[in-house]
Structure formats: structure tokens, C-alpha cells
Amino acid sequence: MFYGWRVVAGAFTAQLFSVGFFTYAVSMLVVPVREEFGVSLEQVMYSLTAAMFLGLVIQPLAGIMVDRISVRAMMIAGTAIFGLGLLATSYSTSIGQYILFFAVTMSLVTALNGPLCTSAVISRWFTASRGKALGIAAMGTSLGGVALPALIGWGLADGGWRTSLQLLAWVVVLVMLPVVTLTIRGRPTDVNLDTEPMPTDSTAMPGQESHMDMKDILRSSRFWLIGLSLGLLFGAYSTTLANLTPFAINLGETAERAATLIMCIAVSGFFGKILFGMAADKFSLKSSLWAAQGLVVAALLILATEPQYTLMLLGAGSLGLAAGGMLPVWGAMMAQAFGLASYGRAMGLMGPIITLCILPAYPLVGRLYDTTGSYTTGLYIFAAVTAVAAALLVPLRFTPRAGV
């Protein structure tokens, strides 16, 4: 078996825990944290906003590190930080401490164990099967969306949100850390192997990997079009997902049925990642991203009607399918647009662009809910924002690059 698939397994596991928690399971903590500290929804959302804000600094630095030092070491360090940070967050005695510990932990974990590192390391190992490999690795987030809400839910029922975080911390140390350590290798040359063979019709030649410095990347229109489009998309998607549990509870559903919505997103995302990952190797990347954005718009419009539970499941399923296209298509786009030599740097620089798009989304939906008692206005706004994100892709053009 090609060694690169072991690397995919490690990336799968890393995203299962890091992205799976931050994207899916964290929604389940919103209500109990809010109730314990007696604060507003907007204040709880500041924990997510602060994590994104710290990413403005951390993501570009991590991007530079990816191109210069061992990705394996970075991911091992990120895993250790994840476990320790969850424990620290579980001992918070005020909403301020909760925001601080959560933000520091998740900003570092997202940079060191999220798409930046996992997409970079997979892209170094694969050429012809890159989209499929990225899609399989991204499926880890879907499994995390099923397993981690179940784990968090069990902890909530047994001892509250603090117990949930402590339980997850031990699982991270005992499961995630060994897998990442044993499987991740930054480059094929680290184990005296070669990259997956290039496709026979490829215009890129081995050994001719092009390099773009920071000025070249920032001057590229592709950088801004991809960054702004994905930033608006991620802002709408991630904020909706973070509020899906309180959204359902606000409409009279139980916490268990709300958790089922999260799992529905995860399960449909599992199939979405397979489909979009395969499409990334065969079809237009821009069309694939448009399809994902269309699914998000459809889901937001469904949820904005405050529907019955059956339609909520339909909206959740649409969000999940869309999630299947985001990470693998993004990774493939970055490799095609900037090449492997500049991959980490370009991803790191794009992090702040995406973060600036996401930052206002969390407090905005919190403020709208606290003011109106409903999520409807926020959902309509996010649907319009996602449509704008799709329009930004219209002028995007790709040209063959060496070293991709």
C-alpha cells in the first residue's frame, strides 16, 4: 500500500477531533455554559470570535512554518495543546476564563491540526489522487460530527459540560496523539519514498516546482477571490452550525433531537466528502464550490422558515452535503493556484482573510437573537452573504502550474 494513505489516516484522525469538535460538538456546550454563568448568547459567542481573532496572527505564522519545518512536529504539538487546553477550559470559573482558555486552545489547534497542515501534507504525497485523498481525510470531520456530539452528550448527561471537556481531553491524549505520531510524515523524502506518480497528461513536471513569495501571493487576484468567497461561506456555515442546537431548542425541540440534527449534518457530510473529493479530480473546482454554496443557501432558507423537525433534518442534510465540498475543494484549489512550494504560505496568508469574514458573524447572530428572540433574520442575512460568495468566483480562472 502506498505510504501516503497512512498519512491520510493520520489527517483523518486529526480532523475528526479538532475540526469535528470546533465545527460540530461545540454547539452542544452553548446552552449549558450560558446557563451556568448566567450570560447572554452573544457573550458565549465571543469564545468563538476570540478564537478566530487569535487566528489572524497564528494562521500566517503556521503557514510559514509548514513550508519550513516538520509538519509532523507541528501536528504532534497541536494535539498535546488540544488535550491540555480542553482540561484548562473545563476548570473555568467565569465566562471570561472560559472565553480565554477556549480561544487560545482552539486557535492553536485549528492552525496546527486543521486544514492548513493536513491539506499541505496530503498535497505533498498525492498528485493524481489528490482530490480523493483530501476528501477522504476531510471525512474525519463527518465521523467526528457523529462521535464527538455523542461523547459530549454522554458527558453532559453524566456530569455537565466540564465533565464532557475532561472526557474529550483524555480521548485526545490516548487516541489522537498516538495515531498522529505514528502516521504523519511531512514529505515522502522523510521516509525515502517518492510522491504518487504524476498523471500521464499532466502539464506539471517533477522537479520544476514553482515558488511564490508573499508579495506574489498577495498580488494574485486568485488569492483574494478564493479567500473572500470561502471566508463568507465559512462565516455563514460555521455560525449556523454553532447555533443549531440552541436554534432547535428555541423552537421547542429537545436537546436529544437537536443533537440528532448535528449528527445528520455529519452523516450527510460523509457522503458529500466522497462525492466532492472525487469531483475535485475530474470536474471544475469552481463548479464544485458553487454546488456547495448552493446547498448552503438552500439549507439556510429552509431553516429561516422555522420549520417542523422533518424539514430541519432536510436543511441539516443540505448543510452536511455542502460541508463535503468545502475542505477538499479548497485544498485542491490552493494547490492548483499556488503550487506545493508556496502552499503553506498561501494557506497561512488566507487564514486572516477568512477569519475577518467570520469574526463578525458570531456576535451578529448572537445580537440579533438577543434582540428579536429568533434566528430568522440572521439566517436570511447568511443566505444572502453566501450568494455574494458564489458571485465572487465568477472571474476566477486557473492556469496550469508546475509542481502541483
C-alpha positions in Angstrom: 0.0 0.0 0.0 1.2 3.5 -0.9 2.5 5.1 2.3 0.6 8.3 1.6 -2.6 6.5 2.6 -1.2 6.2 6.1 -0.7 9.9 6.1 -4.3 10.3 5.0 -5.4 8.2 8.0 -3.4 10.5 10.4 -5.0 13.6 8.8 -8.4 11.9 9.0 -7.9 11.4 12.7 -6.6 14.9 13.3 -9.6 16.5 11.6 -12.0 14.0 13.4 -11.1 15.5 16.7 -10.0 19.1 16.0 -12.4 20.2 13.3 -15.1 17.7 14.5 -15.2 19.4 17.9 -14.9 23.0 16.8 -17.4 22.7 14.0 -19.9 20.2 15.3 -19.8 19.4 19.0 -19.1 22.9 20.4 -22.7 23.8 19.6 -23.8 21.5 22.4 -21.9 23.5 25.0 -23.6 26.8 24.2 -26.7 26.3 26.3 -25.1 24.8 29.5 -22.3 27.3 29.5 -24.7 30.2 29.1 -26.9 28.9 31.9 -24.1 28.2 34.3 -22.5 31.6 34.0 -25.8 33.5 33.6 -24.7 35.3 30.4 -26.2 36.2 27.0 -25.8 34.2 23.8 -23.7 37.0 22.4 -21.2 36.6 25.3 -20.9 32.9 24.7 -20.3 33.5 21.0 -17.3 35.7 22.0 -15.4 32.5 22.7 -15.7 31.5 19.0 -15.0 35.1 17.9 -11.9 35.3 20.1 -10.6 32.0 18.7 -11.0 33.3 15.2 -9.4 36.7 16.2 -6.2 34.9 17.5 -6.1 33.0 14.3 -5.4 36.3 12.5 -1.9 36.1 13.9 -1.4 32.4 14.3 -2.5 31.2 10.9 0.0 33.2 8.8 2.8 32.1 11.2 1.7 28.5 10.9 1.6 28.8 7.2 5.3 29.9 7.1 6.2 27.1 9.4 4.5 24.5 7.2 6.9 25.4 4.4 10.0 25.4 6.6 9.7 22.9 9.4 8.3 19.5 10.2 4.6 19.3 9.8 4.7 16.1 11.9 6.1 18.0 14.8 3.6 20.8 14.4 0.7 18.3 14.5 2.0 16.5 17.5 2.4 19.8 19.4 -1.1 20.8 18.3 -2.5 17.5 19.7 -0.8 18.0 23.0 -2.1 21.6 23.2 -5.6 20.3 22.4 -5.7 17.9 25.4 -4.2 20.4 27.9 -6.4 23.2 26.6 -9.6 21.3 27.0 -8.7 20.5 30.6 -7.9 24.1 31.3 -11.3 25.2 29.8 -13.1 22.7 31.9 -11.9 24.4 35.1 -13.1 27.9 34.1 -14.7 29.8 36.9 -16.1 32.7 34.9 -17.2 33.4 31.3 -14.0 35.5 30.9 -11.8 32.5 31.7 -13.9 30.2 29.5 -13.5 32.6 26.5 -9.7 32.9 27.1 -8.9 29.2 27.5 -11.3 28.2 24.7 -9.9 30.8 22.3 -6.3 30.1 22.9 -6.8 26.4 22.6 -8.9 26.3 19.5 -6.9 28.9 17.6 -3.7 26.9 18.1 -5.4 23.5 17.4 -7.1 24.8 14.2 -3.8 26.1 12.9 -1.7 23.0 13.8 -4.2 20.2 13.3 -6.7 21.7 10.9 -6.9 22.0 7.1 -3.7 24.1 6.9 -1.4 21.3 8.0 -3.5 18.3 6.9 -4.1 19.6 3.4 -0.5 20.6 2.9 0.9 17.3 4.0 -1.6 15.3 1.8 -0.9 17.5 -1.2 2.8 16.7 -0.9 2.1 13.0 -1.0 -0.5 12.9 -3.8 -0.9 14.2 -7.4 -3.4 12.3 -9.5 -5.5 11.2 -6.4 -5.1 14.5 -4.5 -8.8 15.4 -4.5 -9.8 11.9 -3.4 -7.2 11.9 -0.7 -8.2 15.3 0.6 -11.9 14.2 0.5 -11.2 11.0 2.5 -9.2 12.9 5.1 -11.9 15.5 5.4 -14.4 12.7 6.1 -12.8 12.6 9.5 -14.8 15.8 10.3 -18.0 13.9 9.5 -17.2 11.0 11.7 -16.2 13.5 14.4 -19.6 15.1 13.9 -21.2 11.8 14.9 -18.8 10.6 17.5 -18.0 13.8 19.4 -21.6 15.0 19.9 -22.3 11.6 21.3 -19.3 11.8 23.6 -20.1 15.3 24.6 -23.8 14.4 25.1 -22.8 11.5 27.3 -20.6 13.8 29.4 -23.4 16.4 29.7 -25.8 13.8 31.0 -23.2 12.3 33.4 -21.7 15.4 34.9 -22.2 18.5 32.8 -20.1 20.4 30.3 -17.0 20.3 32.4 -17.1 16.5 32.5 -17.6 16.5 28.7 -14.5 18.5 28.1 -12.4 16.4 30.5 -13.6 13.2 28.9 -12.7 14.5 25.4 -9.3 15.7 26.7 -8.4 12.1 27.7 -9.6 10.7 24.5 -7.4 13.2 22.6 -4.3 12.1 24.6 -5.0 8.4 24.4 -6.3 8.1 20.8 -5.5 11.1 18.7 -1.9 11.7 19.9 -0.6 8.1 19.2 -2.3 8.0 15.8 -0.8 11.3 14.7 2.6 10.4 15.9 2.7 7.1 14.2 1.2 8.1 10.8 2.1 11.6 9.9 5.2 12.2 7.8 5.7 15.6 6.3 7.2 14.6 3.0 7.8 11.4 1.1 11.6 12.0 1.3 11.3 11.8 5.1 10.9 8.0 4.7 12.9 7.6 1.5 9.8 7.4 -0.8 8.5 9.1 -3.8 5.4 11.2 -4.3 2.4 9.5 -6.0 3.2 9.3 -9.8 2.1 12.3 -11.8 -0.9 11.7 -14.2 0.3 10.9 -17.7 -1.4 14.0 -19.2 -0.1 16.4 -16.5 1.5 19.6 -17.7 3.5 19.9 -14.5 6.9 18.3 -14.5 8.6 16.9 -11.4 11.4 18.9 -10.1 10.0 22.2 -11.5 8.0 23.2 -8.5 7.4 26.9 -8.7 7.7 29.3 -5.8 5.7 32.4 -4.9 6.8 34.8 -2.2 4.3 36.7 0.0 4.1 39.7 -2.4 3.4 37.4 -5.4 0.6 35.7 -3.4 -1.0 38.9 -2.2 -0.9 40.4 -5.7 -2.7 37.5 -7.1 -6.4 38.1 -7.9 -7.0 34.3 -7.3 -5.9 34.7 -3.7 -8.5 37.4 -2.9 -11.3 35.8 -4.9 -10.8 32.4 -3.2 -10.2 33.9 0.2 -13.2 36.2 0.2 -15.6 33.6 -1.3 -14.6 31.0 1.2 -14.5 33.4 4.1 -18.1 34.5 3.5 -19.1 30.9 3.0 -17.4 29.6 6.2 -18.8 32.5 8.2 -22.4 31.6 7.2 -21.9 27.9 7.6 -19.9 27.8 10.8 -22.0 30.3 12.7 -25.2 28.5 11.7 -23.7 25.2 12.8 -22.5 26.6 16.1 -26.1 27.8 16.9 -28.0 24.8 15.5 -28.6 23.3 18.9 -30.0 26.4 20.6 -31.9 27.1 17.4 -33.7 23.8 17.6 -34.3 24.1 21.4 -35.7 27.6 20.9 -38.3 26.0 18.5 -39.3 23.5 21.2 -37.2 20.5 20.3 -35.4 18.5 22.9 -31.6 18.5 23.3 -31.5 15.0 22.0 -33.4 15.9 18.8 -31.1 18.9 18.4 -28.1 16.6 18.7 -29.6 14.4 16.0 -29.5 17.4 13.7 -25.8 17.8 14.2 -25.3 14.1 13.5 -27.4 14.4 10.4 -25.1 17.0 9.1 -22.1 14.8 9.9 -23.6 11.7 8.2 -24.6 13.6 5.0 -21.2 15.3 5.1 -19.6 11.9 5.0 -21.2 11.2 1.6 -20.6 14.7 0.5 -16.9 14.5 1.0 -16.7 11.3 -1.1 -18.6 12.9 -3.9 -16.9 16.3 -3.8 -13.5 14.6 -3.3 -13.9 12.6 -6.5 -15.3 15.5 -8.4 -12.2 17.6 -7.4 -10.1 15.2 -9.5 -12.4 15.2 -12.5 -14.5 18.4 -12.8 -14.2 22.1 -12.4 -13.2 23.1 -8.9 -15.2 26.3 -9.3 -18.3 24.4 -10.2 -17.8 22.1 -7.3 -17.6 25.1 -4.9 -20.6 26.6 -6.5 -22.5 23.4 -5.8 -21.5 23.5 -2.1 -22.6 27.2 -1.8 -25.9 26.5 -3.4 -26.6 23.7 -0.9 -25.8 26.1 2.0 -28.2 28.8 0.6 -30.9 26.2 0.3 -30.4 25.0 3.9 -30.4 28.5 5.3 -33.6 29.4 3.5 -35.2 26.2 4.9 -34.1 26.9 8.5 -35.2 30.5 8.3 -38.8 29.5 8.0 -38.5 27.9 11.5 -39.9 24.6 10.1 -41.1 21.4 11.6 -38.5 18.9 12.6 -38.6 16.9 9.3 -37.7 20.0 7.3 -35.0 20.8 9.9 -33.5 17.4 9.0 -33.6 18.3 5.3 -31.8 21.6 6.0 -29.3 19.8 8.1 -28.7 17.2 5.4 -28.1 20.0 2.8 -25.6 21.7 5.1 -23.8 18.4 5.5 -23.6 17.7 1.8 -22.2 21.3 1.4 -19.6 20.7 4.0 -18.4 17.8 2.0 -17.3 20.2 -0.7 -15.6 22.9 1.3 -12.4 21.4 2.6 -11.4 19.0 -0.3 -12.2 21.6 -3.0 -10.4 24.4 -1.0 -7.3 22.2 -0.7 -7.3 21.3 -4.3 -7.9 24.9 -5.4 -4.9 26.1 -3.3 -2.6 23.5 -4.7 -3.6 24.4 -8.3 -3.5 28.1 -7.8 -0.2 28.4 -5.9 1.8 25.2 -6.2 3.2 23.0 -3.4 6.3 25.1 -2.7 4.0 28.0 -1.7 1.1 26.0 -0.4 1.6 26.6 3.3 2.4 30.2 2.9 -0.7 30.9 0.8 -2.9 29.0 3.2 -1.5 30.8 6.1 -2.0 34.2 4.5 -5.5 33.3 3.5 -6.3 32.4 7.1 -6.7 36.1 8.2 -8.8 36.9 5.2 -11.2 34.1 6.1 -11.1 35.0 9.8 -12.0 38.6 9.1 -15.1 37.4 7.2 -16.1 35.0 10.0 -15.3 37.3 13.0 -18.5 39.5 12.9 -20.8 36.5 12.2 -20.8 35.0 15.7 -21.6 38.2 17.6 -24.0 39.3 14.9 -26.2 36.3 15.2 -26.0 36.5 19.0 -27.0 40.1 19.0 -29.9 39.5 16.5 -31.2 36.6 18.6 -30.9 38.5 21.9 -32.8 41.4 20.3 -35.5 39.6 18.4 -35.7 36.2 20.2 -35.4 34.5 16.8 -32.6 33.3 14.4 -34.7 34.1 11.2 -33.2 37.4 10.3 -29.6 36.1 10.8 -30.3 33.1 8.6 -31.7 35.3 5.8 -28.6 37.5 6.0 -26.3 34.5 5.8 -28.2 33.2 2.8 -27.6 36.5 1.0 -23.9 36.6 2.1 -23.4 33.1 0.7 -24.9 34.1 -2.6 -22.4 37.0 -2.8 -19.6 34.5 -2.0 -20.7 32.5 -5.1 -20.7 35.6 -7.3 -17.1 36.3 -6.3 -16.0 33.1 -8.1 -17.2 34.2 -11.5 -14.0 35.9 -12.6 -11.8 33.2 -11.1 -9.5 31.4 -13.6 -6.9 28.7 -13.2 -3.8 28.2 -15.3 -1.6 25.0 -15.2 1.2 25.4 -12.7 4.4 23.4 -12.2 4.8 21.4 -9.1 1.2 20.8 -8.3 
